[in-house]
Amino acid sequence: MPVQTEGALFEAVQKARLFSDSKYFVDAIPKGNVLTVYEDEKNKPDFDLKAFVLEHFELPLQDEASKEPQKNMDDHIASMWDVLHRPLRDGKDSTLIDLPHSHIVPGGRFRECYYWDSYFTCEGLIRAGKIDIVKEMIANFAFLIDTYGFIPNGNRTYYLSRSQQPYFSHLLALLQQHDQELALSYYPHLEKEYAYWMSGKTELTSVKPRSNHCVLLDDDLVLNRYYDTENTPRSEAYTEDLHTFEQATDEQRKNLYRNLRAACESGWDFSSRWLKDHTNLSTIRTTDLIPVDLNCLLFHTEELLADFAKIKGDVDKSLSYDRAAALRKRAINRYFWHQDHQFYFDYDFPEKHQSDNWTLAGVFPLFVRLATKEQSDKIAEYLAHRFLMGGGLLTTTQRSSQQWDAPNGWAPLQWIAVKGLLNYNHTDLAKEIASHWLSLNRDVFSATHKMLEKYNVIDASHEAISGEYAMQEGFGWTNAVALCFEQLLEN
C-alpha cells in the first residue's frame, strides 16, 4: 500500500491533524523513497513533521469552482463540464488508480471518479449532448470491472475494499438508447459485476445466513446488504474513525469500522438511517440492515441481464435472470413494504422487523418500476406531505448531525424520486419537486455563484449540515440534475 495510507508516517500525519481534511494527505504523491528519509530524520531534535511533508510530497491542488465567474447558473453549469472533465492518471506512487479515459469528477475534495455520482452525471451529460463523455465513463467502469471484478467506490487504492450503489445497469440502459451494439458489448462486464454482489450466496445456510453482501431470509429468499471486506479505520477518514471508536462500547467496537465503511458503500455516509441511536455515530449498524435501495438497483441489474441474454439468443440465461428478478421483486415487497404505513422501509435482519426510519430510499421501487400503481399512489402522498419542503425533498425526516438527514436534500435523490413519480404518471408532483429544487439551486447560486454538493431544503438562508467534511462545490451531480429538471419543466 502507498506510504500515504498506512504505516508510521501516515499515522503520525493523521494523528497530528496537519490538514483539516484527512483525505488531503492520502491523495498526496510522495517524492522518492520518503519512508527511508523519514526514518533517518524523525528523531532529530529539530524535526518538523509538517515541513517534512511539504518538502517530500506533492500535495493535491485545491480545486477552483470554475475558470471564470459566471453570472447565471446555466452558463456556470455549461462551463463546469470542462473543469470537471479530467484525465485520471497520477502514476505508480499515487493512491489514484489510473483510468484509460478522462472522467467527470464531482469537484472539491472529490478529485477522482465516483461510482454512483457518475450515473447522475451521465444523465446530465446526455441532455448536454455529450454522449462521447458518457461512453468514456462507461469504458472506465468496464476497465475497473476487468481489473478488479467490480467497480470500486472510487478509483483510489483505499477504496478497493468496497463498491458503491450499483448503477452500471442504468448506465448501460442509458447507452442502449444511443448505441445498442456498444451497450450489448458490456454484457460480460455487467454479469461480472452482478457476480461480485452475489458472491457468497452459495455459502448461505440457516446457521450462516450472512456472507459478504448476501443475506438468507425465510423461504430461501436472498437479499443484499452493504458491506466492506475491511474492518479497519478508513485511510481517508482516519482520525474521524478513531474518534468514533473511542466513543463506542466494547460490543459496538467489534464491527464498528466495517459498519462505517459499509455506510460509505451506500453513499449515505452518514445518516440516522444506519444508527441505533440517531444522535450517536458509534451506534452505526449498517451491515445489520437490508437496504431497499440496493435491492431495487440489483433488481434492475437482473432485468437488464435477462434482456441482454435474450437479445444475444441465450434463452436459458435469460430465463434464469428473469427468475432471479421475480424472486427479488417478491422479497422486496415482502420485507420492505410496511402494510400499515404504506411505504417502503429498510429491513432490520437481527431484529426481524422493518426499520422505523422514513427515508427517500423508500422511493427506489418506483424508480425501477416494481411497485404497483396503488403503492405508488401512497408513496406520492407521503412525498408530498412528509418529505417535500420549500427547496425540494428531505433525505430523511430525522434531524441529526449527519449530512444525509434533515434539513438536507441531495440532487441524486431528487432525481430518483422525480423519475420514479414520472414512471407512475404522478407528473404534477414530479414537476413540483423539480421546480422547488431548481428554485433553491438558483437562489443559492444568485447568492454565492456556486453549485453545491447538498442543500438545506427547509431554509435556503442556512447552509446544509456538513457532516465529517466541509461543504464542497462543483458539483457534478447537482449540475446534471439541474439540467434534467430544466428539460422536464420545459415540456
C-alpha positions, 0 to 999 in steps of 0.5 A: 500500500502507498506510504500515504495510507498506512504505516508510521508516517501516515499515522503520525500525519493523521494523528497530528491533524496537519490538514483539516481534511484527512483525505488531503494527505492520502491523495498526496504523491510522495517524492522518492523513497520518503519512508527511508528519509523519514526514518533517518530524520524523525528523531532529530531534535529539530524535526518538523513533521509538517515541513517534512511533508511539504518538502517530500510530497506533492500535495493535491491542488485545491480545486477552483469552482470554475475558470471564470465567474459566471453570472447565471447558473446555466452558463456556470453549469455549461462551463463546469463540464470542462473543469470537471472533465479530467484525465485520471492518471497520477502514476505508480506512487499515487493512491489514484488508480489510473483510468484509460479515459478522462472522467467527470469528477464531482469537484472539491475534495472529490478529485477522482471518479465516483461510482454512483455520482457518475450515473447522475452525471451521465444523465446530465451529460446526455441532455448536454449532448455529450454522449462521447463523455458518457461512453468514456465513463462507461469504458472506465467502469468496464476497465475497473470491472476487468481489473478488479471484478467490480467497480470500486467506490472510487478509483483510489487504492483505499477504496478497493475494499468496497463498491458503491450503489450499483448503477452500471445497469442504468448506465448501460440502459442509458447507452442502449438508447444511443448505441445498442451494439456498444451497450450489448458489448458490456454484457460480460462486464455487467454479469461480472459485476452482478457476480461480485454482489452475489458472491457468497450466496452459495455459502448461505445456510440457516446457521450462516445466513450472512456472507459478504453482501448476501443475506438468507431470509425465510423461504430461501429468499436472498437479499443484499446488504452493504458491506466492506471486506475491511474492518479497519479505520478508513485511510481517508477518514482516519482520525474521524474513525478513531474518534468514533471508536473511542466513543463506542462500547466494547460490543459496538467496537467489534464491527464498528469500522466495517459498519462505517465503511459499509455506510460509505458503500451506500453513499449515505455516509452518514445518516440516522438511517444506519444508527441505533441511536440517531444522535450517536455515530458509534451506534452505526449498524449498517451491515445489520440492515437490508437496504431497499435501495440496493435491492431495487438497483440489483433488481434492475441489474437482473432485468437488464441481464435477462434482456441482454441474454435474450437479445444475444439468443441465450434463452436459458440465461435469460430465463434464469435472470428473469427468475432471479428478478421475480424472486427479488421483486417478491422479497422486496415487497415482502420485507420492505413494504410496511402494510400499515404505513404504506411505504417502503422501509429498510429491513432490520435482519437481527431484529426481524422487523422493518426499520422505523426510519422514513427515508427517500430510499423508500422511493427506489421501487418506483424508480425501477418500476416494481411497485404497483400503481396503488403503492405508488399512489401512497408513496406520492402522498407521503412525498408530498406531505412528509418529505417535500419542503420549500427547496425540494425533498428531505433525505430523511425526516430525522434531524441529526448531525449527519449530512444525509438527514434533515434539513438536507436534500441531495440532487441524486435523490431528487432525481430518483424520486422525480423519475420514479413519480414520472414512471407512475404518471404522478407528473404534477408532483414530479414537476413540483419537486423539480421546480422547488429544487431548481428554485433553491439551486438558483437562489443559492447560486444568485447568492454565492455563484456556486453549485453545491454538493447538498442543500438545506431544503427547509431554509435556503438562508442556512447552509446544509449540515456538513457532516465529517467534511466541509461543504464542497462545490462543483458539483457534478451531480447537482449540475446534471440534475439541474439540467434534467429538471430544466428539460422536464419543466420545459415540456 
